[in-house]
Amino acid sequence: MPGSSVRWAIVVAPGIGATQYSPRAARLVLPGRRFVAADATNGSGLIASGRMPTTLRLPAVLALVFAALAGCGPGGDAQRSLALDDCRLPRLATAARCGTVTVPEDRDKTGGRTIGIHVAILPANTLSPRPDPLLILAGGPGQAASGLATFAARLNEIRRTRDIVLVDQRGTGRSSPLVCEAYSEAGLKAAMLETDPMPRAKACAEELAKAGVDASRYTTAAFVADLEAVRTALGAPRWNLWGGSYGTRVALDYLRRHPDRVRTVTLDGVAPPDMIVSLDVWTTRERALDALFERCKASPACATTMPDPGATLDAIGRELGPGGREIAFVDPATGEARRMPGSIDGVIGLLQPLLYSPDTAAMIPALLGRARDGDLAPLVATANAFTGELVNQMNIPLHYSVTCAEDVPRADAALRERALAGKRSARLARLALAICDVWPRGGAPADAFTPVTSDVPALILSGGLDPVTPPANGDTVARTLANHRHVVAPGYGHIVSPHACAPRLLAAFVADAGFDKLPGDCVRQLEASTPPALWIGLLGPGAP
C-alpha cells in the first residue's frame, strides 16, 4: 500500500487479509453473571467481512464485545511452565492473562539471537477448565492474534469450559515485532504520496539487518515451531485450532507437523497449501469485482443508474489519464482536509479492499457513480475508513518475510504474465511482487505446499462472496480431510465465524469434536444467507 491510493493496494492488499472486527457499543447480559459491557468504536482486527443486522449495518463488521467473569483454576495451570500475569488486550473490557515464551530466532543456529513469543489467555469461566484450549490463529500474513481479542471474547460458549489462547505470530504484535521507520505511523502517512513501494521496502530491510534482525527467519514454518513450544509451556496435551484466512495455512501446517496434538480444527476462509498468496489474490479479487458488476447489471435499480459498471471504471481511468491527478478528501477519522495523487491504479487499489465485506462491496456502484461525475472523495474516504485501522494492525515487514519466502518463489515470470494478462490490477500486482527482489528471503519445507491428509475433525467455513479465499478453496482442502463438514454462507464475505449464529456453531463443534450435534437451524441460516442490496446512491440501497 505505499502510495496514494496505492497504499491500500500494495501494503495490505497483496495478502489474503486479516480478520476485521469493528465493534460499536456492544452489551450483553449473561444469566447469573454480573453485567459486563464494552464501548468500543472503529476497532478492527484477520481482512474480515460479513452481513450485519439491519439496525447496525455499517461498512465495518459488527462484533459483540464482552468478557464474562473468569477464573483460571489450579487444574488449568497444573502442568504449565509459563508464568502468566494480568494484561490488557486491544478493545477488551476485562483483563487477560499473558506471558512470553522465549525461542530462537534461527533454530538452525546454536547460541544465536532469541525472541519472545507473546501468549494471551482468555481464561475459561470455570475452576476446572478442559485440558485442550482453543487456539486462535490470525490472518494476513502480518496480523497479531491479540488484535482478535474481541472476537475471542465473543466465543462465550466455548469459554464456559475452555481457555482461549491468542499467540502473536513472531514479528507481529508483542512477539518481537519487525519494526522499521519506513512502516511506522509517520512512514505510512508519507507513503500516501508515493507510487513505488520498492524504496520503502528496501530501506526497511536494511534497517532490520543493521539492528541484527534476520528477517528471513520469520516464516510459517518458524511460527509452527513456536506454537509447539507454546503448547509445551502451557502444558496442554492437545488443543483445538481456529484459523482464519492466512491462519488456515498455519493451522494446516501445524496439523501436518503435529497431528497428535490437534483435537479439532476450524478453517475459516481457507488458504490451501498450494495457494500463491502474492499472485492468486489479485486474480480472485478481480473476479469478485466483475461478479459484482454483473450483479449490478442484473438489478433493475442498479442497471438504471449504471448500465455497465466495468465501462464506467474504464472511463474513470481515461478521465484520470496516464499521469493521474490530485484528489481532495476529508479524512473520516480526523476530519482533516487532505490531498493525494490519484490514478486508475489507485482507484482499483481502493476498490479491492471494499470487496472483503458484502456491506462495503454493496456501496461500490454508488461510489463509482460519484467518481464518474468527477468526485473521488467518497471512494477515498470510504476505503480509508474501512482499511485505516487495519493497516495499523498489520505488520508489513512480517507480511513480506512470509510471502517472499513461501509464495513469490513459486510465481515465475511466465506464471505471473499468464495470471495477470488483461487484469486491471496487473501493474499493482507486479509492483507488489517486485518487493521480494530486495527483501531477505527464507525458505519453506519441501512438503509445505502439498495437501494435508488427516482424519482430525475439521469444520470448514466459506463466505460465498469471499474475494480472496472463495468456497472452492474449502472444497480443495476438504478432499484430503477425511472427517470434515464444509458450510458455505452465500451472503457473507471473508471470514464467517464472528457473524450471526456462527459462534454457536463453533461452540457445538468444539464441544463434541464432531458434527452430529451441530445446530441445524444455524447451519440452515448461514446456508440461506443472501447478499445485501446494492447501493445506487450514497444514502443507501434504493436511494438516489
N, C-alpha and C positions, 0 to 999 in steps of 0.2 A: 503493500500500500503506500510506499513512499511516493508521494507525488500527487498534487492536486487531488482530483477525484481518484487518481491512481492510487492514492493512499489506501483506500479500501480494497482495491483490486490486487495490489501486489504484496502488501504486508500481511493481510489476513486471508484474502480470497483464495490464494493458491492451496490452502489446506482444506481438509474436509469440513472443519468447523468445530465450534465449541458448543456446549450445552448452554443456551442462553436462557436466563431465568429472570424475569422482570417483575418483582412484586410491588404491589401498592397496598398499603394499609390492610393487611390480612388479619382476620381474627377467627379464633376457633375456641369453642368451649368443649372440654373433654369431660365426659361423665365421671363424677367422682374425683375430678382433678381441679386444682387451682387454675383460674383463668390465666392464660399466657398470651400476650399479644405482641406483634411486631409492626412497626410503622416504617416501612422502607420504600424508597422510591428510586426509580431508574437503576435498579440492580440488574446485573446480568451475569451470566455465568457460563459446556460442551459445546457450531452455531446452532441453538435450538429453536424450534418453532412449533406452532400448533394453533388450534382454534381456542377461542376464549368464550366464556359465557357472554351472551349478548349484552348484558348490562355493563360488562367490563372489557369489551373488545377494544384493544389498543394495538398499535404496531408492534409493541413488545409482547412477550408471552406472559400470561397470567400465572402467578405462583402463590400458593398459600404458605406463609412463612410462620412457623411456630415451633416451639420445642416444649415438650412436657417435662415435669419434674423428673429428674433422672438420678439414678444411683448406680454406682458400679461396685457391686458387692465383691467380697473376697473370692467367691467362686470364679469370677471372670479374671481375676488378677493372679490366681494361684501359681501359674507357670510363667508369668511374664518376667522378663529381664529388663524390659523397657520402663524407665521411670517416666511417670506422667504427672503433669501439673495442669491446673486450670488455665484456660486460654480463651481468647476471643477469635471468632472467625467472621469474615465479612457478612454483614446484614443478618447475623444470627443473634436473636434476643437473649439467649442464655449461654452460659459458658460451656465449652467443650473440654476435653482432656487431651493434652498434647505432649509429644515427646519427640526426640530426634534419634535416629539410627545412623551411626557413622559407618560409611562404606568407602572402599577405594574408588577414586575417580577412574583409575585404569586397573582392572583386575588382573591384567597380564604383567603388571609392573610391581615387583616386590618393594615395599617401603616407599611407595610413591605418595602423591597428594591424596588426601581424604576429603570427602564432602559429607554434609549432613542431609539426611532424608527426613523431611518433616512428616509426622504422623499425627492426625487428629482423630479423636474418637468421640462420637455422639453416643453416650452410654445407654444401654438398654434400660427400660423402665421397670426393672426387677432386680432383686438382690441375687438372683440365680440365673444369669443370662446363659443362653445356649453357647456351647464352645466354638461354634462356627459363625463368625460375624459376617456381615455384608460388606464387601469392598467396592468402593465407588472409583471407577477409572474414567478420567475426564478426556476431553477431545482435543482437537487442534490439528496436528500436534502443537503444543505450546501452552495449553491451559492447565492451571493448577487445580487439583481436585478440591482444595479448600474454597475455591470460588463456587462450588456446587453445594455449599453447606445448607442453603435454603431448600434446595431440592431434597437433600438427605433428611433434613428435619421434617419434611412433609411425609416421609415414609413412617408414620407413627405406628402403623400396624406391625411393621417389621421390628420397630424398636420396642415393642412390648416384650419381646423375648430375646432380641439380639442387639449387640453393639453394631454401629455403622462406622466403618473406617474410611477415612479420606487420606490418601497418600499423595502429596505433591510430587509429580514426576521430577527427577533430577533436572536442574536447570530452570525450574519454574517456581513460582510462589515463594515459599520459605525453604525450599530444598536447594540451597546453594544456587540461587538464580544466576543465569548468564546475563550480566549487566554491562552495558556499554553506553557511552554518551550518545552514540548515533540513534539509539532507540529509547532514550529517556523521554520523559514527557515533553521537554523542550525540543528534543531531536525529532520526535514525531510531528510536532507542530511545524517545525521547519520543513519537514518532508512534504507538507501540503503544497509547497511551491515547487516541487521537483517532479520530473517526469522519468528519470532514470534511477532505479533503486541500487544499481551496482556500486557507485562510490560509497554510499552509506553502509552497505553490507561489508565492503572491503575494509572500511575504517573500523567497523565493529570487530571483525575477525582479527585485525592487527592489534586492537586494544586488548582483546581477550588473551591473545598469545603473550603480550607483554606482561599481563597480570599472572602468567603461569597457568592459565586455564587451557586445558586441551579440549577444545570444542568438539573434536571428532569422537569423543567418548560418551557423548550424550545421545544415546540411541535407544530404540525399543528393547533390544536385547539386554542392554545395560540396566534399563528400568525393570525388566522382568526379574533380573538377578537381584535388584534392590528389593523388589516386592517379596521375594522369598526370604531375604534377610529380615524384612519387617515381620513377616508371618512367624518366623522363628522367635524373634524378640517378643512378639505378643503371646507366644505360647499357644497359638491356635493350631490344632491338628489339621483342620481344613477351613476353607471359607467359601462363601458364596460370592460370585463375581457379577458385578453390573458394569458393563462398558457401553459408552455412547460414542458414536462417530469413530474418531481415531482410537478411542478407548476400547472399541471392539477388536482392533488389531492387537492391542496389548493383551486383552482378555484371551483371545485365541492363542497367542503365542505362549502365554502363561499356561494355558490348558495343554498345549503341546509339550512344554518342558516339565510340567509338574502335575500330571493328570490325577495322581492320588491325593493331591491337596485341594481339589476342587469338588465341592458338593453339588452346586448348581452354577449355571452361567446364563446371564441375560444379556443379549446383544441387541442394542437399540440403534438403528441407523448403521447398518453393517458395512464395514470396510474389509472386504475379503483379503486374504494374504497376498493375492496376486494383483491387487489394485495398485496402480501407479498414481498415487495421490496428486503429485505435482502436474500431471498431464490429464488424467481422467476427469478431474473436477471441471475443467474448462469445457469439455465436450458435453458432460451431463447437464451442466448449468445452461449451456446454450440450448439443449433440447428442452429443458424445463421452460425457458423463456419463449421458445417457439410454441410449446404446448399452451402456454398462457395466451399468446397471441391468437392461436386457433380458437381457444375458448371464447375470447372476446368477439371474434368474427361470428361465432355460433350463437352469441347472445344478442337478441334484437336491440336491447338498450345500448349495449356497448358498441355494437356494429354501427348504430346510427351516428354516434359521435366520433367513432374511429373505425372506418370500414377496413383498414389494413394497417394494424399497428407496426408490422415489420417495415412497411414502406414509410411510415411516419418516422421510425427510428433512423432509417436511411436518410430521410430528408433533413432530420436534425443534424446528422453528420455533415451533409453538404452545406448546411447553413453555417455551422461552426467553422468549416473549412479545414485545410490541412494543418494550419498553424494554431487553430483554436482561437478563443477569445476569453477575456476576463469575465468571471461570474461574481456578482454581488449577492450576498445572502446574510441572513441573521442566524447566528449560532443558537440553536434551540436550547442548549444547556446554559448559556451565559447571557443571551440577549445581545451579544456583541455583534456589531456590523462587521462583516469580513468580506474579503475579496480573494478569489483564487482563479488560477488559469483553468479553462475548460476546453475539452476536446471530445471527439466521439469516443475515444478510448476511455476518457474519464466518465462519460455518461454510462457506458457499458459497465465500467467498474463500480459505479454507484448502483446500477440496477441489480447486478447479480446477488449481492448480499440480501436484498429485499426478498428474493425468491425462497429463502430458507423458511420463512414463516408465511403460511397462507394468508394471514391477515395483512401483512405488508405487501405481499405479492398482489393482493386484490387492489391495491392502490396504484399499481403501475400504469394502467390505462389513463387514469386521471393525471398522474404526474407527467406522462408523455404528452398528454394534451396541452398542459401548460408549457412544457418545453417546446412543443411545436409552435406555440404562439410567442416564443422568444423569452419565456420566463423559466429559467432553470433553477431558480432559488428554492422552490418547494421540493424538487428532487434532491438537491444538495442537503437541505435541512432535514428531510426525512431520513435519508441514508445516514447522515451524521448522528441523528438521534438514535437510530437503531444499532449502529455499529460502534459509536464512540466509546462507550464504557467497555465494550468487548475488546477493543483494541488495547485498552489499558490492562485487561486481564490476561492477554496473550503475551507470552514471551517469544518475541520474534526470533532471536538468535537460536533458541531451542528448536523452533519450527524448522529453521534452516539445517540445524545439525541432524535432525531426524530425516528430513526429506532428501537432503544431499547425500546421505549415507545409504538410504533404502529405496528411494523412488527414482530420482533423476538418473542414476546409473543404468536403470533398465529402459530408459527412454532415449534410444539413439537418434541420430539426426533423421534417419529415414522414417522412423516411427513418429517422431514429432511432426514431420511435414505431412504425413498421411492423416494423422489425427486432427491437425489444425487447419488443413486445407479448406478454404472457404468459410472459416469461422470468424465471426465478428470480433471475438476476443483473442485472435491469433497473436497480435503484437503484444498484448499484455502477458499472455502465456509465455512467449519467448523471452520477454524481459525477466519474468519470474524464474524460469528455468536457468537462465544465464547466471544467476546469482551463485549457483553451485560451482562455477568456474573459479571463484575466488574464496569459497568457504571451505574450511577444513573438513575433509571427507573421511568418515569412519567406514565401517563395513557391517555386514549382516551375515548370520549363519547361512550355510548353503541351502538349508531346507526352509528358510524363513518365509518364502513366497509360495510354498506348496500347501495344498489343502490340509486342514486339521481333521483327523479322524478320531472320533470319541463317541462313547455311549453315555457320557455325563448328561443329565437332563439340561436341555438348552431351550430357553424361551427366546424367540426372535421377534422383534417388533420393527415394523417398517411403516413410514408415512407414505401414502400414495402420491403425495406432492413433493416428496423429498428431492431437491435438485442435485444432490451430490452422492447420496447413498440410497438409490431407489430400491424398491422391493425386489428387483431382480438380483441384487446383491445378497439379500437374505436367502433367496432360493439357491444361490450358488453355494453358500456355506452349508446350507441345510443338507445337501447331498451327501456329505460325509459325517454329519452329526446324526447318529442313528436314533437318538431319543430326543426329538425336537418337536416344537409347535411353533408355527410361523403365523403371527397375527398381523394382517395388513389393515391399516386405517386409512381409507381413501381420502378423507378430508383433512389429514394432518400432514405436516412437513417434516423437517429434520428434527428428530427426537420426539418420541411419543410419550415416554414414561411420565413426565410431570403433569400430563393433561387428563382432564375428565376423570374417569374411573381407573385409569392405568395404575396408580399407586396401589389400589386394592387388588388388581390383577397380579402385580409383582409380589405382594404380600402372600397371596394364596399359593403362588408358585414356590416361593422360598420356603414357606411353612411345610408344604407337602413334598417338596423336591420332585414334583411331577405335575401332571396335567388333569388328573381326574377330578380335582376339586376347584379348578378354575371357575370363577363366577361367570356363568353363561350369559347373564344379562350384560355384563361388562364387555365380554368378547363381541356380542352382537352390537352393542352401542358403538364400539370402535369400528367394527367392520361395516356399519351402516352410515358412518360419518360422511359428510359432504363438504365441499369447499365453500367458503363464504362468497357472497355475491360480489361481483366486480364493481369497483368504484368508477363512475363516469365523470364525477366532479369531486372537488376536494371537500365537499360537505358530507360525503358518504355514498353508499350504494343507492343508485337511482336518482341522486341529486345532481343537478346540472353544475 
